[in-house]
Amino acid sequence: MSELTHMHSIGHSLTNVKVEFKKNTTLDVSGISVQGKIGEILNIPRWVAGVLESEKYVEIQDVDMLIELKQALEKEKMLGQFDLSTLQVQQQSDPHFYIKMKSYMKGLPEKDYDKVQSMLNTLLRTRQTKIIRLADTSKLTAEISEKLSVEEREFYNNLHDNSSRFSKSIIGNKK
């Protein structure tokens, strides 16, 4: 994981997520106070929710990323081989699509994990091919940038830089 992706993953873990309490809970950890009664729904930091869910105190009420993944795959197939769709979560452009997918996948049983991973690989290969074509021919534009995830933007810029250096090594600079 690149440093940039790692930083965005940390940021994602600090965002709030909706949880439903399964047990009466009161705790105070690292300056975060959490109090909830059975059946109560609250927004709490994602990292806290993950710990509480692992101990069966809460159930996380998060976006179903499987639906988002299926929609992303369909959009990508419909657009053809040269156009990129915008990665979205809940019908909004989301540069953290893959970070959210990885977080979602951590909680899946192995059988489901393998199926979702296969779908994610299909999306990734499809988008990767399109990004390689685009990055080889042009610098990153605002229009393309808004369609890419954080990881894809980094990939695009690295590809474009390497492609430009390669071309210059063969052709040289203009006079």
matplotlib code that plots the C-alpha trace (Angstrom):
import matplotlib.pyplot as plt

x = [0.0, 1.4, 1.9, -0.9, -3.3, -2.3, -3.1, -6.5, -7.3, -6.5, -8.8, -11.6, -11.2, -11.7, -15.0, -18.3, -20.5, -24.0, -24.2, -27.0, -26.3, -26.8, -25.9, -26.0, -22.6, -20.7, -17.0, -14.4, -11.2, -8.6, -10.9, -13.8, -16.9, -19.5, -22.8, -25.6, -28.6, -29.9, -31.6, -30.2, -28.7, -25.7, -22.9, -19.5, -15.9, -15.5, -12.4, -14.4, -17.3, -15.0, -13.7, -17.2, -18.6, -15.8, -17.0, -20.6, -21.6, -22.9, -23.8, -22.4, -25.1, -22.9, -23.3, -23.6, -20.5, -21.4, -24.3, -21.9, -19.3, -22.0, -23.1, -19.5, -18.9, -22.1, -21.3, -17.7, -18.9, -21.5, -19.1, -16.8, -13.1, -12.0, -14.3, -14.1, -17.1, -17.0, -16.5, -19.5, -20.8, -24.5, -24.7, -21.9, -18.4, -16.1, -12.3, -12.2, -14.1, -11.4, -10.6, -14.3, -14.3, -11.3, -12.9, -16.2, -14.4, -12.7, -16.0, -17.1, -17.0, -14.4, -16.9, -18.3, -14.9, -13.6, -16.7, -16.4, -12.7, -13.2, -15.7, -13.3, -10.5, -12.7, -13.4, -9.8, -8.5, -11.1, -10.3, -6.5, -6.6, -8.5, -6.3, -3.1, -4.5, -5.5, -2.3, -0.2, -1.8, -2.5, -1.8, -4.4, -7.3, -9.9, -12.6, -10.6, -9.4, -12.9, -13.6, -10.6, -10.0, -7.0, -5.1, -6.0, -4.9, -1.5, -1.3, -2.3, 0.3, 3.1, 2.1, 2.0, 5.4, 7.0, 5.5, 6.7, 10.3, 10.3, 9.2, 11.8, 14.5, 13.7, 12.7, 14.5, 13.3, 11.9, 14.3]
y = [0.0, 3.4, 6.1, 8.1, 5.2, 4.4, 8.0, 7.9, 4.6, 6.1, 9.0, 6.6, 4.8, 8.2, 8.9, 8.2, 5.2, 4.4, 1.5, -0.2, -1.2, -4.9, -4.5, -1.6, 0.0, 2.8, 3.3, 6.0, 5.2, 7.7, 10.7, 9.0, 8.5, 6.0, 5.4, 3.4, 1.3, -1.8, -0.9, 2.6, 3.9, 6.3, 7.6, 6.8, 6.7, 3.8, 2.4, 2.4, 0.7, -2.0, -2.8, -2.8, -4.9, -7.5, -7.8, -8.0, -4.8, -3.2, -4.0, -1.6, -0.2, 0.6, 1.0, -2.4, -2.2, -5.3, -3.4, -0.5, -2.9, -4.5, -1.1, 0.0, -3.2, -2.7, 1.0, 0.1, -2.5, -0.3, 2.5, 0.6, 0.3, 3.9, 5.7, 5.5, 5.7, 7.6, 5.4, 6.1, 5.2, 6.0, 7.8, 10.2, 10.4, 8.7, 8.7, 6.2, 3.5, 0.8, 1.8, 1.3, -2.0, -3.4, -2.3, -4.0, -7.2, -7.7, -8.6, -11.1, -14.9, -16.6, -18.0, -14.5, -12.9, -15.0, -14.1, -10.4, -10.4, -12.0, -9.2, -6.5, -8.0, -7.8, -4.2, -3.4, -5.1, -3.3, 0.1, -0.5, -1.2, 2.1, 4.1, 2.8, 3.9, 7.3, 7.9, 7.1, 9.8, 12.7, 14.4, 14.0, 16.4, 17.5, 15.5, 12.3, 13.0, 13.1, 9.7, 8.1, 6.8, 7.9, 4.8, 5.2, 8.8, 7.9, 5.0, 7.4, 10.0, 7.4, 5.8, 9.2, 10.2, 6.9, 7.0, 10.5, 9.6, 6.6, 8.6, 11.3, 8.6, 7.4, 10.6, 13.2, 16.7, 19.0, 21.6]
z = [0.0, -1.0, 1.6, 0.0, 0.1, 3.7, 4.8, 3.1, 4.8, 8.1, 7.3, 6.3, 9.7, 11.4, 9.7, 11.5, 10.7, 11.9, 14.4, 16.2, 19.8, 20.7, 24.3, 26.8, 26.5, 28.2, 27.5, 27.4, 25.3, 24.1, 24.7, 22.9, 25.0, 23.7, 25.4, 23.9, 24.9, 23.2, 19.9, 19.9, 16.6, 16.8, 14.6, 16.0, 14.6, 12.3, 14.1, 17.4, 15.7, 14.3, 17.8, 19.3, 16.5, 17.0, 20.6, 19.6, 21.3, 18.0, 14.5, 11.8, 9.5, 6.5, 2.8, 1.0, -1.0, -3.0, -4.6, -5.3, -6.8, -9.1, -10.3, -11.0, -13.0, -15.1, -15.8, -16.8, -19.2, -20.8, -21.5, -23.8, -23.8, -23.9, -21.5, -17.7, -15.5, -12.2, -9.2, -6.9, -3.5, -2.9, -6.2, -5.3, -6.8, -4.3, -4.6, -1.7, -3.4, -3.1, 0.5, 1.4, -0.6, 1.3, 4.6, 3.6, 2.5, 5.8, 7.4, 4.8, 5.3, 3.1, 0.6, 0.0, 0.2, -2.8, -4.9, -4.1, -4.7, -8.1, -9.1, -7.7, -9.8, -12.9, -12.2, -11.5, -14.7, -16.8, -15.3, -15.3, -19.1, -19.7, -17.4, -19.2, -22.6, -21.2, -19.3, -22.3, -24.4, -22.1, -18.8, -16.1, -16.7, -14.1, -16.0, -15.8, -12.2, -10.8, -12.2, -10.5, -7.0, -5.0, -6.0, -9.6, -9.7, -8.4, -10.9, -13.8, -12.9, -12.6, -15.9, -17.7, -16.3, -17.2, -20.7, -21.3, -20.1, -22.3, -25.4, -24.7, -24.4, -27.8, -29.7, -27.6, -26.8, -29.5, -30.9]

ax = plt.figure().add_subplot(projection="3d")
ax.plot(x, y, z, "-o")
ax.set_aspect("equal")
plt.show()
